[in-house]
Amino acid sequence: MKNFVVKTIANAGALAVAVWLLDKITLTGDSTGKQAGTLIIVALLFGLVNFLVKPLVKLLSLPLLILTLGLFTLVVNALMLLLTSWLADTLDLSFHVEGFWTAVLGGLIISVVSWALHVVLPDGD
């Protein structure tokens, strides 16, 4: 359970950095508290998408992953971020990613920041 909370906090922090750095990834809300709550919900949604959908997409795109020596992972991460944005729009959350290339850059930022936060934050292992 502690590991789940740490991963969610790391995802929320990584998403916040991507929102802060990229103008085309938006998080709107009336107050800072509402934005933080939305960010936590989007982080949970992003974690769920990465847990359920990403392994299947990686398995189906295995030939492209091998052919590009793993660089296709950037596209897979972008697709997961776009799927999260679509689900957030469906659930009427104020999080949106505009465009594929923004999602690629956002996915790269989220991956790096999430990795760094996982190194810093304790996870119980």
Phi and psi in degrees as a GROMACS rama.xvg file:
@    title "Ramachandran Plot"
@    xaxis  label "Phi"
@    yaxis  label "Psi"
@TYPE xy
-63.2039  -38.9175  LYS-2
-62.8685  -39.5814  ASN-3
-62.7922  -43.4831  PHE-4
-65.0187  -42.6925  VAL-5
-63.8714  -42.933  VAL-6
-65.4152  -37.9368  LYS-7
-66.4622  -41.877  THR-8
-64.4199  -41.1909  ILE-9
-63.946  -42.5098  ALA-10
-63.1383  -42.2803  ASN-11
-63.4319  -42.7219  ALA-12
-63.6936  -42.1996  GLY-13
-66.1226  -41.0249  ALA-14
-63.9582  -39.1814  LEU-15
-63.3365  -40.23  ALA-16
-64.9726  -40.9226  VAL-17
-64.4485  -40.5346  ALA-18
-63.5676  -40.4581  VAL-19
-68.2807  -38.5897  TRP-20
-84.1139  -31.6571  LEU-21
-112.436  125.953  LEU-22
-68.4002  -26.9634  ASP-23
-90.5284  3.68816  LYS-24
-107.485  113.679  ILE-25
-116.761  144.884  THR-26
-135.734  111.355  LEU-27
-113.63  157.503  THR-28
-179.635  160.545  GLY-29
-69.9347  -35.6707  ASP-30
-137.968  169.806  SER-31
-65.0825  -37.0129  THR-32
-63.5208  -41.5808  GLY-33
-66.4418  -39.2467  LYS-34
-64.8602  -41.1896  GLN-35
-65.2006  -41.3569  ALA-36
-63.3123  -43.31  GLY-37
-62.9251  -39.594  THR-38
-63.2835  -40.5851  LEU-39
-65.1739  -42.8722  ILE-40
-64.6935  -42.0441  ILE-41
-65.7539  -37.0482  VAL-42
-63.7704  -40.7287  ALA-43
-63.619  -42.3617  LEU-44
-64.5553  -42.4539  LEU-45
-63.0982  -42.0397  PHE-46
-63.7579  -39.4763  GLY-47
-65.8371  -43.5522  LEU-48
-62.1443  -44.2885  VAL-49
-66.5295  -29.4551  ASN-50
-79.6732  -40.3199  PHE-51
-93.4392  -43.6246  LEU-52
-94.5774  -40.3925  VAL-53
-58.3669  -43.2788  LYS-54
-60.8842  -37.668  PRO-55
-66.405  -43.9075  LEU-56
-64.0748  -40.7077  VAL-57
-65.5295  -38.1148  LYS-58
-65.5631  -44.3903  LEU-59
-69.3759  -27.0929  LEU-60
-101.069  17.1433  SER-61
-54.7072  -43.1896  LEU-62
-59.5165  -39.2208  PRO-63
-69.5221  -35.7224  LEU-64
-62.6771  -41.6866  LEU-65
-69.7433  -44.5906  ILE-66
-61.3635  -37.2603  LEU-67
-96.412  10.0496  THR-68
56.8102  36.2927  LEU-69
93.5341  -8.69339  GLY-70
-67.2362  -21.4155  LEU-71
-65.3254  -15.3674  PHE-72
-59.1019  -32.2699  THR-73
-61.2119  -39.6127  LEU-74
-68.7299  -41.3071  VAL-75
-62.1178  -43.6345  VAL-76
-62.4646  -39.6106  ASN-77
-63.7478  -41.676  ALA-78
-64.6218  -36.7997  LEU-79
-67.6474  -37.0329  MET-80
-68.7554  -40.3037  LEU-81
-65.6745  -38.8784  LEU-82
-64.1841  -40.5531  LEU-83
-62.7164  -41.3563  THR-84
-62.636  -42.7036  SER-85
-63.8666  -44.3912  TRP-86
-64.0314  -38.3464  LEU-87
-64.3194  -40.7157  ALA-88
-63.7597  -40.8165  ASP-89
-63.1253  -38.0198  THR-90
-86.6331  7.2469  LEU-91
61.5033  38.6314  ASP-92
-94.569  149.115  LEU-93
-90.7462  56.0289  SER-94
-128.339  130.07  PHE-95
-147.263  137.979  HIS-96
-113.706  124.092  VAL-97
-104.753  104.713  GLU-98
97.4445  151.837  GLY-99
-67.4611  -45.3719  PHE-100
-68.6734  -31.4773  TRP-101
-64.3964  -39.7323  THR-102
-66.1459  -36.4363  ALA-103
-63.4831  -48.532  VAL-104
-66.0412  -40.8155  LEU-105
-63.3556  -41.1055  GLY-106
-62.6104  -38.1665  GLY-107
-65.7077  -45.1106  LEU-108
-62.114  -46.1948  ILE-109
-62.2033  -41.3818  ILE-110
-61.3886  -47.1153  SER-111
-66.8924  -47.0128  VAL-112
-67.1043  -40.6277  VAL-113
-63.166  -42.2083  SER-114
-60.6674  -45.9167  TRP-115
-63.0869  -40.2498  ALA-116
-69.7116  -33.4602  LEU-117
-66.6002  -31.9828  HIS-118
-69.2491  -39.7106  VAL-119
-81.1826  -43.5793  VAL-120
-79.1939  141.685  LEU-121
-73.7368  143.609  PRO-122
-124.858  4.43278  ASP-123
87.7814  -3.46635  GLY-124
